[in-house]
Amino acid sequence: MDYTRNSAEVFTTKADKRLPNVNSNEMCARACTTNPDFRCESFEICDDGYCNLRKTHLIQAKPSDLTNATGCTHYSRNHLYDYVERDYKTLNSFGDSSTSSHSVPVESAQECANLCSVGELLPSCASFVTCGIDRGSIECTVTTADPTVSKDIGIISDEHCNLYT
């Protein structure tokens, strides 16, 4: 499934779309993925047979928007599936003055994908690179540079990094 389960917390706010008679998390996930009304970032499947679709990803939620789960299980989109992974690759540069990038430590490539897709760290993020910097430490560089579109941005080998486009 292209979603990450979080059984501890659910949103307190009203769902952006509420679907009745949904009997499984797979059915709810499919409804989220194929929803034509908005980009569905997360959903909750509830014991009462309702599937709550949301525009908001769990990482965007304010603490006041969440509560302990009772009767529902929350799933947020795993943005890593939105990208093509290029093992042992990085960018030869992160573009020219028309592009920008930002680096932060993360715990996983999935966390980096979420940062790029949600756009809070860098609006218009087009790709990202994860590099192992220490044992267990990962540096995430999100960038507006897109090597699949711009021929000025080259892809090079790097045994410590993975490029996602």
N, CA and C of each residue as an Amber inpcrd file, in Angstrom:
protein
   495
   0.8500000  -1.1810000   0.0000000   0.0000000   0.0000000   0.0000000
   0.8910000   1.2390000   0.0000000   0.4660000   2.2710000  -0.6940000
   1.2390000   3.5030000  -0.8100000   0.9950000   4.4570000   0.3520000
   0.5340000   3.9270000   1.4680000   0.2080000   4.7380000   2.6380000
   0.8610000   4.1500000   3.8790000   1.1500000   5.0270000   4.8420000
   1.7540000   4.6090000   6.0990000   0.6990000   4.6670000   7.1980000
   0.5700000   3.5660000   7.9240000  -0.4400000   3.4630000   8.9790000
   0.0150000   4.1770000  10.2400000  -0.9060000   4.8910000  10.8670000
  -0.6850000   5.5000000  12.1690000  -1.9220000   5.2080000  13.0020000
  -1.8390000   4.1990000  13.8320000  -3.0070000   3.7910000  14.6060000
  -3.1450000   4.5660000  15.9110000  -2.1890000   5.4430000  16.2280000
  -2.2210000   6.1560000  17.5020000  -3.0670000   7.4230000  17.4670000
  -3.0780000   8.1320000  16.3180000  -3.7640000   9.4170000  16.2550000
  -4.6270000   9.5320000  15.0070000  -5.6930000  10.3200000  15.1370000
  -6.5480000  10.6670000  14.0060000  -6.8450000  12.1610000  14.0820000
  -7.3360000  12.7150000  12.9910000  -7.6880000  14.1330000  12.9520000
  -8.9820000  14.3910000  13.7270000  -9.0420000  15.5470000  14.3660000
 -10.2690000  15.9740000  15.0450000 -11.1450000  16.7960000  14.1030000
 -10.5580000  17.3000000  13.0370000 -11.2810000  18.1590000  12.1030000
 -12.1590000  17.3330000  11.1630000 -13.1570000  17.9970000  10.5900000
 -14.0790000  17.3450000   9.6650000 -13.3240000  16.8700000   8.4210000
 -13.6810000  15.6970000   7.9380000 -13.0600000  15.1440000   6.7300000
 -13.4150000  16.0040000   5.5190000 -12.5080000  16.0480000   4.5390000
 -12.7780000  16.7820000   3.3070000 -13.7880000  16.0410000   2.4320000
 -13.8320000  14.7340000   2.5910000 -14.8250000  13.9150000   1.8950000
 -15.0570000  12.6780000   2.7480000 -16.3210000  12.3060000   2.9350000
 -16.6770000  11.1740000   3.7880000 -17.4630000  10.1650000   2.9500000
 -16.9550000   8.9360000   2.8980000 -17.5740000   7.8940000   2.0810000
 -18.1610000   6.8010000   2.9750000 -19.4410000   6.4480000   2.8040000
 -20.0560000   5.3920000   3.6140000 -19.7870000   4.0030000   3.0260000
 -20.0420000   2.9980000   3.8170000 -20.0000000   1.5980000   3.3850000
 -18.6600000   1.1690000   2.7980000 -17.5780000   1.6040000   3.4230000
 -16.2350000   1.1860000   3.0080000 -15.7600000   0.1620000   4.0340000
 -15.4960000  -1.0480000   3.5790000 -15.2740000  -2.1530000   4.5050000
 -13.8280000  -2.5440000   4.7380000 -12.8800000  -1.8980000   4.0600000
 -11.4800000  -2.2790000   4.2630000 -10.5660000  -1.0850000   4.0300000
  -9.3630000  -1.1830000   4.6000000  -8.3870000  -0.1050000   4.3820000
  -7.9570000  -0.0560000   2.9150000  -7.9580000  -1.1970000   2.2230000
  -7.6080000  -1.2180000   0.8040000  -8.6230000  -0.4460000  -0.0330000
  -9.9190000  -0.6080000   0.2750000 -10.9650000   0.1290000  -0.4400000
 -10.8450000   1.6290000  -0.1850000 -10.5460000   1.9860000   1.0480000
 -10.4040000   3.3930000   1.4110000  -9.1570000   3.9840000   0.7430000
  -8.0700000   3.2260000   0.7140000  -6.8410000   3.6750000   0.0520000
  -7.0930000   3.8990000  -1.4400000  -7.8140000   2.9900000  -2.0730000
  -8.1300000   3.1380000  -3.4930000  -8.9750000   4.3920000  -3.7250000
  -9.9340000   4.6390000  -2.8350000 -10.7720000   5.8380000  -2.9500000
  -9.9290000   7.1010000  -2.8080000  -8.9560000   7.0810000  -1.9240000
  -8.0590000   8.2240000  -1.7280000  -7.1970000   8.4340000  -2.9700000
  -6.6100000   7.3820000  -3.4690000  -5.7090000   7.4610000  -4.6180000
  -6.4260000   7.9280000  -5.8840000  -7.6580000   7.5010000  -6.0690000
  -8.3910000   7.8110000  -7.3030000  -9.3800000   8.9630000  -7.1450000
  -9.3820000   9.6280000  -6.0110000 -10.3300000  10.7130000  -5.7640000
 -10.1670000  11.8350000  -6.8000000 -11.2240000  12.1730000  -7.5490000
 -11.1080000  13.2010000  -8.5880000 -11.2780000  14.6350000  -8.0790000
 -11.7430000  14.7970000  -6.8490000 -12.0940000  16.1270000  -6.3440000
 -10.9110000  16.9290000  -5.8090000  -9.9100000  16.2580000  -5.2590000
  -8.7250000  16.9220000  -4.7020000  -7.6310000  15.8850000  -4.5240000
  -6.3980000  16.3690000  -4.3390000  -5.2860000  15.4440000  -4.0690000
  -5.4350000  14.9500000  -2.6340000  -5.7530000  13.7040000  -2.5070000
  -5.9590000  13.0970000  -1.1940000  -4.6000000  12.7400000  -0.5960000
  -4.2890000  13.3280000   0.5480000  -3.0070000  13.0990000   1.2200000
  -3.0960000  12.0440000   2.3150000  -4.3030000  11.8400000   2.8540000
  -4.4490000  10.8620000   3.9290000  -5.9120000  10.4440000   4.0420000
  -6.1280000   9.3800000   4.8070000  -7.4970000   8.9240000   5.0510000
  -7.5620000   8.2110000   6.3870000  -8.7930000   8.0890000   6.8860000
  -9.0680000   7.3000000   8.0770000 -10.1570000   6.3000000   7.7350000
  -9.9390000   5.0660000   8.1210000 -10.9500000   4.0280000   7.9740000
 -11.4920000   3.7690000   9.3750000 -12.8040000   3.7880000   9.5030000
 -13.4220000   3.7300000  10.8270000 -14.2930000   2.4900000  10.9920000
 -14.4610000   2.0930000  12.2450000 -15.2590000   0.9120000  12.5740000
 -16.7120000   1.0500000  12.1240000 -17.1910000   2.2890000  11.9710000
 -18.5820000   2.5130000  11.5640000 -18.7840000   2.3710000  10.0500000
 -17.7220000   1.9740000   9.3150000 -17.8310000   1.7590000   7.8800000
 -17.5920000   2.9920000   7.0360000 -17.1840000   4.0870000   7.6800000
 -16.9020000   5.3130000   6.9250000 -15.4150000   5.4290000   6.6070000
 -15.1530000   6.0120000   5.4530000 -13.7930000   6.3180000   5.0100000
 -13.7050000   7.8360000   4.8990000 -12.8120000   8.4390000   5.6730000
 -12.6400000   9.8880000   5.6890000 -11.4230000  10.2680000   4.8590000
 -11.6400000  10.9760000   3.7510000 -10.5460000  11.4190000   2.8910000
 -10.1310000  12.8260000   3.2880000  -8.8060000  13.0740000   3.2340000
  -8.2890000  14.3700000   3.6880000  -7.2650000  14.9450000   2.7200000
  -7.2740000  16.2820000   2.6250000  -6.2800000  17.0140000   1.8400000
  -4.9810000  17.1650000   2.6220000  -5.0340000  16.9050000   3.9120000
  -3.9080000  17.1560000   4.8090000  -3.1650000  15.8690000   5.1400000
  -1.8490000  15.9110000   5.0280000  -0.9630000  14.8150000   5.4220000
  -0.7050000  14.9380000   6.9220000  -0.4410000  13.8410000   7.5740000
  -0.2010000  13.8520000   9.0170000   0.9480000  14.7810000   9.4040000
   1.9880000  14.8760000   8.5590000   3.1240000  15.7300000   8.9180000
   2.7840000  17.2120000   8.8530000   1.6610000  17.5660000   8.2290000
   1.2250000  18.9560000   8.1550000   0.3040000  19.3360000   9.3110000
  -0.1300000  18.3570000  10.0660000  -1.1240000  18.5970000  11.1110000
  -0.5390000  19.3410000  12.3050000  -1.3480000  20.2390000  12.8550000
  -1.0060000  20.8890000  14.1130000  -1.3920000  19.9300000  15.2340000
  -0.6700000  19.9490000  16.3500000  -1.0210000  19.0530000  17.4570000
  -2.4800000  19.1860000  17.8970000  -3.0390000  20.3860000  17.8050000
  -4.4280000  20.5980000  18.2200000  -5.4330000  19.9480000  17.2610000
  -4.9740000  19.5510000  16.0620000  -5.8520000  18.9050000  15.0810000
  -5.8990000  17.3890000  15.2410000  -5.1400000  16.8500000  16.2070000
  -5.0470000  15.4000000  16.3800000  -5.5560000  14.9710000  17.7460000
  -6.0530000  13.7620000  17.8090000  -6.5000000  13.1780000  19.0660000
  -6.1710000  11.6860000  19.0520000  -6.2470000  11.0560000  20.2210000
  -6.0120000   9.6170000  20.2930000  -7.0630000   8.8860000  19.4670000
  -6.6340000   7.8800000  18.7670000  -7.5240000   7.1250000  17.8890000
  -8.4920000   6.2780000  18.6930000  -9.7670000   6.4080000  18.3730000
 -10.7910000   5.5270000  18.9340000 -11.7560000   5.1800000  17.8090000
 -11.6960000   3.9640000  17.3540000 -12.6070000   3.5180000  16.3160000
 -12.1650000   3.8090000  14.8910000 -11.0400000   4.4930000  14.7190000
 -10.5390000   4.8080000  13.3760000  -9.0280000   4.5780000  13.3280000
  -8.5270000   4.2700000  12.1500000  -7.0900000   4.1530000  11.9210000
  -6.7160000   5.1110000  10.8000000  -5.6540000   5.8820000  11.0190000
  -5.2180000   6.8950000  10.0620000  -4.1120000   6.3340000   9.1600000
  -4.1590000   6.7010000   7.8790000  -3.1260000   6.3640000   6.9060000
  -2.7500000   7.6360000   6.1540000  -1.4510000   7.9090000   6.0500000
  -0.9770000   9.0530000   5.2710000  -0.1800000   8.5570000   4.0750000
  -0.2860000   9.3060000   2.9960000   0.4010000   8.9580000   1.7450000
   1.9010000   8.8150000   1.9830000   2.4870000   7.7560000   1.4550000
   3.9310000   7.5700000   1.4720000   4.4570000   8.1720000   0.1740000
   4.9660000   9.3970000   0.2560000   5.3810000  10.1250000  -0.9370000
   6.5890000   9.5100000  -1.6390000   7.2730000   8.5860000  -0.9940000
   8.4240000   7.9500000  -1.6320000   8.0090000   7.2540000  -2.9360000
   6.7720000   6.7590000  -2.9800000   6.2730000   6.0810000  -4.1810000
   6.0080000   7.0440000  -5.3380000   6.0520000   8.3520000  -5.0670000
   5.8340000   9.3530000  -6.1180000   7.0970000   9.6230000  -6.9320000
   8.2190000   9.0610000  -6.5210000   9.5140000   9.3760000  -7.1310000
  10.1860000   8.1350000  -7.7100000  11.0740000   8.3730000  -8.6710000
  11.9240000   7.3160000  -9.2220000  13.2620000   7.3960000  -8.4960000
  13.6710000   6.2910000  -7.8790000  14.9390000   6.2610000  -7.1400000
  16.0800000   5.9010000  -8.0850000  17.1590000   6.6500000  -7.9710000
  18.3780000   6.3760000  -8.7370000  19.4940000   6.1240000  -7.7200000
  19.7620000   4.8390000  -7.4820000  20.7580000   4.4450000  -6.4830000
  22.1450000   4.9500000  -6.8450000  22.8580000   5.3900000  -5.8250000
  24.2580000   5.8280000  -5.9360000  24.4280000   6.9640000  -6.9460000
  23.4450000   7.8700000  -6.9710000  23.4960000   9.0280000  -7.8710000
  23.2050000  10.3010000  -7.0830000  23.7030000  11.4130000  -7.6000000
  23.3830000  12.7390000  -7.0780000  23.4170000  13.7090000  -8.2530000
  23.1900000  14.9700000  -7.9690000  23.2470000  15.9890000  -9.0130000
  24.6300000  16.6060000  -9.0380000  25.1300000  16.9360000 -10.2300000
  26.4590000  17.5550000 -10.3090000  26.4120000  18.9780000  -9.7590000
  25.2460000  19.5680000  -9.7760000  25.0140000  20.8580000  -9.1270000
  23.5250000  20.9100000  -8.8470000  23.1450000  21.7930000  -7.9790000
  21.7230000  21.9150000  -7.6900000  21.1340000  23.0850000  -8.4600000
  21.6530000  23.2730000  -9.6880000  21.1020000  24.2720000 -10.5800000
  21.8310000  25.5880000 -10.5300000  21.2500000  26.5590000 -11.1910000
  21.8290000  27.8950000 -11.2460000  21.0470000  28.8200000 -10.3190000
  21.1400000  30.1070000 -10.5530000  20.4700000  31.0690000  -9.6780000
  18.9480000  30.9900000  -9.7650000  18.4200000  30.3270000 -10.7890000
  16.9670000  30.2000000 -10.9110000  16.4090000  29.0330000 -10.0940000
  17.2820000  28.1990000  -9.5430000  16.8380000  27.0840000  -8.7050000
  17.3420000  27.2920000  -7.2860000  16.7330000  26.5920000  -6.3620000
  17.1860000  26.6800000  -4.9780000  17.1390000  25.2990000  -4.3490000
  17.8420000  25.1610000  -3.2380000  17.8620000  23.8910000  -2.5220000
  18.0040000  24.1680000  -1.0360000  17.6700000  23.1470000  -0.2570000
  17.7550000  23.2650000   1.1940000  18.0820000  21.8820000   1.7520000
  19.0320000  21.8050000   2.6860000  19.4410000  20.5200000   3.2730000
  19.0880000  20.4550000   4.7490000  18.5960000  19.2910000   5.1750000
  18.2530000  19.0440000   6.5720000  18.5530000  17.5830000   6.9100000
  18.8250000  17.2840000   8.1800000  18.9710000  15.8780000   8.5740000
  17.5880000  15.2200000   8.6810000  17.4880000  13.9710000   8.2520000
  16.2410000  13.2110000   8.3370000  16.5540000  11.7970000   8.8090000
  15.5140000  11.0540000   9.1280000  15.6920000   9.6710000   9.5680000
  15.5200000   8.6670000   8.4360000  14.8570000   9.0900000   7.3350000
  14.6030000   8.1400000   6.2500000  14.3740000   8.8700000   4.9330000
  14.4850000   8.1220000   3.8450000  14.1790000   8.6730000   2.5210000
  12.7010000   9.0340000   2.4370000  11.8510000   8.2810000   3.1200000
  10.4170000   8.5810000   3.1340000  10.1630000   9.9580000   3.7420000
  10.8470000  10.2800000   4.8240000  10.6950000  11.5940000   5.4470000
  11.1260000  12.6980000   4.4800000  12.2010000  12.4700000   3.7560000
  12.6860000  13.4370000   2.7720000  11.6670000  13.5940000   1.6370000
  11.0950000  12.4970000   1.1750000  10.0720000  12.5460000   0.1260000
   8.8660000  13.3560000   0.5790000   8.4630000  13.1650000   1.8210000
   7.3360000  13.9270000   2.3550000   7.6560000  15.4110000   2.3930000
   8.8810000  15.7620000   2.8080000   9.2810000  17.1730000   2.8510000
   9.2360000  17.7990000   1.4610000   9.6850000  17.0690000   0.4700000
   9.6850000  17.5790000  -0.9040000   8.2530000  17.7060000  -1.4270000
   7.4470000  16.6920000  -1.2410000   6.0930000  16.6830000  -1.7950000
   5.1640000  17.6970000  -1.1490000   5.2860000  17.8520000   0.1600000
   4.4070000  18.7730000   0.8790000   4.7900000  20.2210000   0.5940000
   6.0730000  20.4720000   0.3520000   6.5200000  21.7980000  -0.0530000
   6.6850000  22.8230000   1.0420000   6.5890000  22.4120000   2.3040000
   6.7510000  23.3770000   3.3950000   8.2000000  23.8300000   3.5370000
   9.1290000  22.9390000   3.3080000  10.5500000  23.2660000   3.4110000
  11.0170000  24.0500000   2.1930000  10.5250000  23.6720000   1.0300000
  10.9130000  24.3340000  -0.2160000   9.7620000  24.2230000  -1.2190000
   8.9880000  25.2960000  -1.3690000   7.9060000  25.2540000  -2.3620000
   8.4700000  24.9480000  -3.7560000   7.7130000  24.2600000  -4.5530000
   8.0970000  23.8670000  -5.9190000   9.2540000  22.8750000  -5.9460000
   9.3980000  22.0800000  -4.9030000  10.4320000  21.0440000  -4.8760000
  10.1790000  20.0650000  -6.0230000  11.2250000  19.7790000  -6.7930000
  11.0980000  18.8950000  -7.9550000  11.8300000  17.5690000  -7.7790000
  12.8680000  17.5520000  -6.9550000  13.6420000  16.3340000  -6.7370000
  14.3600000  16.4530000  -5.4000000  14.9350000  15.3360000  -4.9540000
  15.7080000  15.3750000  -3.7180000  16.7940000  14.3160000  -3.7380000
  17.7890000  14.5330000  -2.8800000  18.9220000  13.6210000  -2.7520000
  19.0640000  13.2660000  -1.2800000  19.2580000  11.9760000  -0.9890000
  19.5890000  11.5520000   0.3700000  21.0100000  11.0170000   0.3550000
  21.7950000  11.4340000   1.3450000  23.1840000  10.9860000   1.4520000
  23.4560000  10.5350000   2.8750000  24.1110000   9.3950000   3.0120000
  24.5430000   8.9350000   4.3200000  25.7450000   9.7520000   4.7620000
  25.6330000  10.4270000   5.9230000  26.7360000  11.2710000   6.3750000
  27.4670000  10.6760000   7.5690000  26.7860000   9.9370000   8.3770000
  27.3610000   9.2130000   9.5060000  26.5630000   7.9310000   9.6450000
  26.9710000   7.0980000  10.5470000  26.2070000   5.8720000  10.7730000
  24.7850000   6.2260000  11.1960000  23.8390000   5.8520000  10.3600000
  22.4410000   6.0950000  10.6670000  21.9540000   7.5060000  10.3920000
  22.8480000   8.4240000  10.0680000  22.4350000   9.7990000   9.7850000
  22.2770000   9.9920000   8.2840000  21.2050000  10.6680000   7.9070000
  20.9220000  10.9210000   6.4970000  20.7290000  12.4150000   6.2980000
  21.3980000  12.9480000   5.2870000  21.1730000  14.3390000   4.9110000
  20.2300000  14.3580000   3.7140000  19.1920000  15.1500000   3.8260000
  18.1930000  15.3030000   2.7750000  18.3790000  16.6690000   2.1330000
  18.5800000  16.6870000   0.8300000  18.6460000  17.9490000   0.0910000
  17.4760000  17.9860000  -0.8730000  16.5300000  18.8840000  -0.5990000
  15.4020000  19.0860000  -1.5060000  15.7630000  20.2400000  -2.4300000
  15.3250000  20.1460000  -3.6750000  15.7200000  21.1600000  -4.6500000
  14.6320000  21.3970000  -5.6900000  14.6330000  22.5880000  -6.2350000
  13.7300000  22.8930000  -7.3480000  14.3440000  22.4500000  -8.6730000
  15.6030000  22.0260000  -8.6430000  16.2750000  21.5360000  -9.8530000
  15.6610000  20.2020000 -10.2760000  15.3830000  20.0700000 -11.5570000
  14.7870000  18.8460000 -12.0780000  15.6200000  18.3290000 -13.2510000
  16.4640000  17.3200000 -13.0000000  17.3350000  16.8110000 -14.0660000
  16.5770000  16.1030000 -15.1870000  15.3110000  15.7800000 -14.9650000
  14.5310000  15.1470000 -16.0300000  14.0120000  16.1740000 -17.0330000
  14.0690000  17.4550000 -16.6630000  13.5810000  18.5280000 -17.5300000
  14.7260000  19.3800000 -18.0560000  15.6700000  19.7210000 -17.1720000
  16.7780000  20.6040000 -17.5450000  18.0270000  19.7990000 -17.8800000
  18.5510000  19.9960000 -19.0600000  19.7750000  19.3000000 -19.4750000
  21.0200000  19.9430000 -18.8620000  20.8620000  21.1220000 -18.2420000
  21.9880000  21.7990000 -17.5880000  22.3370000  21.1540000 -16.2490000
  21.4460000  20.3340000 -15.7440000  21.6590000  19.6870000 -14.4500000
  21.9930000  18.2260000 -14.7130000  23.2290000  17.8460000 -14.4390000
  23.6710000  16.4900000 -14.7140000  23.5300000  15.5680000 -13.5190000
  23.4130000  14.2890000 -13.8060000  23.3620000  13.2500000 -12.7790000
  24.7160000  12.5650000 -12.7660000  25.3260000  12.4790000 -11.5840000
  26.6400000  11.8560000 -11.4530000  26.5970000  10.7540000 -10.4010000
  27.5930000   9.8910000 -10.4200000  27.6880000   8.7990000  -9.4480000
  28.1940000   9.3090000  -8.1100000  27.6490000   8.7250000  -7.0420000
  28.0970000   9.0210000  -5.6810000  27.7060000   7.8320000  -4.8130000
  28.6790000   7.1120000  -4.3050000  28.3970000   5.8750000  -3.5650000
  27.6640000   6.0990000  -2.2490000  27.5510000   7.3490000  -1.8000000
  26.8920000   7.6330000  -0.5250000  25.4970000   8.2310000  -0.6800000
  25.0540000   8.4400000  -1.9250000  23.8050000   9.1770000  -2.1530000
  22.8360000   8.4250000  -3.0610000  21.5650000   8.7870000  -2.9340000
  20.5160000   8.3290000  -3.8390000  19.7220000   9.5460000  -4.2930000
  19.4470000   9.6170000  -5.5740000  18.6960000  10.7100000  -6.1740000
  17.2650000  10.2490000  -6.4350000  16.3160000  11.1160000  -6.1500000
  14.9020000  10.8260000  -6.3900000  14.3280000  11.9180000  -7.2780000
  13.7670000  11.5180000  -8.4140000  13.2100000  12.5010000  -9.3520000
  11.7470000  12.1990000  -9.6360000
